[in-house]
C-alpha cells in the first residue's frame, strides 16, 4: 500500500493543468434537452446526465472512486455560472493567469453567452451532512423524500422530486464506478491495484446508497458525495465537515488496524486533493477534527488516524483544522503540536470555548453549536444546517479602504480619531444596509434560477420542507459579513491619534509625504505605535474600531429582524488584490503594496515577538465581534523557538485568555530559498499563506517572496517569545 500511495502522490503532484470538457459539454446538452422542465427538475436532470455520461477517473487513485473530471488537474468547468477567471488562483499560481483563454469551444461559449449566471460556481463554502451519508445512506434519504409529498405545496413537491432524482443519480454513478473498477481489475497486471479495484467495486455497490459497514466504505461514501456536490456546481470551498465524528462507530476497527486505517485515510486525502475544479488552485476543502461535544471530548482513534494521515501525506488541500478545548485528548493535542513544530503548517487551531458561545449568542441551538466545522479558508459552518455565515455576497469591505477614503475626504482641521471613527460607523451602517439588500436579491435569484437539489437533499431541514439550501437550511438568516485590512486601518488611526490629533502634523502633509516616499515622513510614521505589539494606545484604537463596526452592523441586522451578522476576517490572497487597488495610505504603506494578511500585525511592523501579538489580539471580543471567526497567522522560526512545548505554551495561554483561532507556520528562510532553486527536492513542503495551505514550490514568485520575508521577520524576533 505504501508504494501505491507514493505512486498516487507522484501522479497527482506531477500532473500538469489541462481542461476536461466533459461536464461543460454534458451540461450544455442537458440544458437544451430539458429546457421546458421546472427549474429544479431541469437542474436534477442536468446533474443526472453529467454523472451518467462523464468519463470516470480510476487510474489516478485506484483505492477510492470519485473525481470531478477525467484526470487530476484537468479543469472541470461550470458554464451555467460562467467562465470567469479566479483572480486569487491566478495570483497564487501565476502560470494560470488567462489559463482558459482559447480552451473553451465557441459553441459552448455561444450557448452560455446569455444564459450564464456569473462567477465560476455556486456559493460553495459549506459542508453537507456527511454523517447522514455514512450512517444512513442515500436510499433512506430518497425514501423519506418520497413520503408525505401530498402534504406540501406543489412547488415544494417538485423540489423534493428533484432531490430524489439527484440522489438516485449519485447512486447510479457509484454503480458505474463499481462496474468500471471490476473491468479494470480484470485487465491490470498489478496485483495490488487489482485488489484495490475489487474492493472499490464492492464498496460502490453498497455505498453511498446504504450505510457504510466499515471505515473504507465510510470514506468511499464521503468521497463520492463530496465530489458529486462539486460536480453539481458548487465549486469553491466545499468542505468535508467532521469526518472523525461521522466515522466514530469504526473506532474499534481503527484501534485494531492503525497502520491500515491511516493508509486508507491517506488515499482518501489524495482523492479529495484530486478534485479538478480550478486545476491545481486551492479549493479550500476544509476538514475539521477533534473538539468537544455536549457530553465531553469527541476525539477517538479516528481523530488520531486523520492527524497521522495528514502528517504522512503532503497535500495542501484539503487543509486540516483541529478544534481545541480544555478536555482535549492529550494524545491528539501532542500529535497536532508535533506536526506544527515540524513545519507541516497543519492542523490549524480553533478554540471551542470562544466559537461555541459566539454561535449560541447568534441563536444557534447548543447541539448544533457544538457541531460546528470550518468551511473554506477559515469560515464557520454547521454540516447541512448553516452556510450563510460563510457567504460574502454583497456584504463585506476592506477596513483600510473605508478609513482611507474617509481620511482623504476630510479637511485637515476635522481630521481627528473621534471624528474618523464616527464617520466610519456611519459608513459601515450604509455599506451594510446596501449589502444586505444586494445579498437578499442575489440569493433569491440563486435559489430561483440555479438551485442545488442534490446538495439540498443533504441538508435535513431542506429535504423536509422541499426547499433549496439557500432558503431552507436550519439557520438561513445567520448572515456572514467579511472584512479585511483591519490591522492597517488601526495603524492609520494610530497615526491620526499620535501625530495629527495632538497637533504635530497635518494629515495632508503626511499623505503627501507617503505619496512621495519622503524618508523623514516615513520614519516619523514608522516610529508611531503599531497594532499587534501589545501597545495600549494602538490596541485601544483597535477595540474602538471594532466597537464602531459592531454597533453599526447590529443596528442594521436588528432593523432587518436578523440575528447579529457573523463577522469573518477572511484574507486568502485578497491582501494582495486589495493592495493593488489601493494607493498609498497613512500607515506608511506604499501604493499597490499588500495590506495585512491577518487580524494580527502588518508584516514588518512588529517588534516585540509573538506573545505581544497574541496579547493584542486577546483585547478583541472574539465571541461578540467575530462570530464568523477571525484569521490569525503566527509565523515562528524553525528550531528551538518552535519546539512543541513553546507552541503549546503560546496556544494554551492564548486560548485560555479568550483567543479564538490560531494558524501556526514554522518557516526557515534558507529552506524556502533552496526550495525556489531546487523545487524537485521540496515537493512535500506545505505552507500556510493567509487562509489557504499550499505546496510552496507551486506558488507564484509573489507569494513565495512574501513567505520568505515572513520567515526572515520571524527569525529576527527570536528570543522574544516571552
Buried (B, 14 or more C-beta within 10 A) or exposed (E): BEEBBEBBBEBBBEBEBBBBBBBBBBBBBBBEEBEEBBBBBBBBBBBBBBBEBBEBBBBBBBBBBBBBBBBBBBBBBBBBBBBEBBBBBBBBBEEBEEBBEEEBEEEBEEBBEEEBBEBBBBBBBBBBBBBBBBBBBBBBBBEBBEEEBEEBEEEBBBBBBBBBBBBBBBBEBBBBBBEBBBEBBEEBEEEEBBBBBBBBBBBBBBBBBBBBEBBBBBBBBBBBBBBBBBBBBBBBBBBBBBBBBBBBBBBEBBBEBBEBBBBBBBBBBBBBBBBBBBBBBBBBBBBBBBBBBEEEBBBBBBBBBBBBBBBBBBBBBBBBBBBBBEEBBEEBBBBBBBBBBEBBBBBBBBBBBBBBBBBBBBEBBEEBBBBBBBBBBBBBBBBBBBBBBBBBBBBBBBBBBBBBEBBBEBEEEEBBBEBBBEBBBEBBBEBBBEBBEEBBEBBEEBBEEBBBBBBBBBBBBBBBBBBBBBBBBBBBBBBBBBBBBBBBBBBBBBBBBBBBBEEEBBBBBBBEBBBEEBEEBBEBBEEBBBBBBBBEBBBBBBBBBBBBBBEBBBBBBEEBEBBBBBBBBBBBBBBBBBBEEBEBBBBBBBBEBBBBBBBBBBBBBBBBBBBBBBBBBBBBBBBBBBBBBBBBBBBBBBEEBBBBEBBBBBBBBBBEBBBBBBBBBBBBBEBBBBBBEEBEEBBBBBBBBBBBBBBBBBBBEEBBEBBBBBBBBBBBBEEBBE
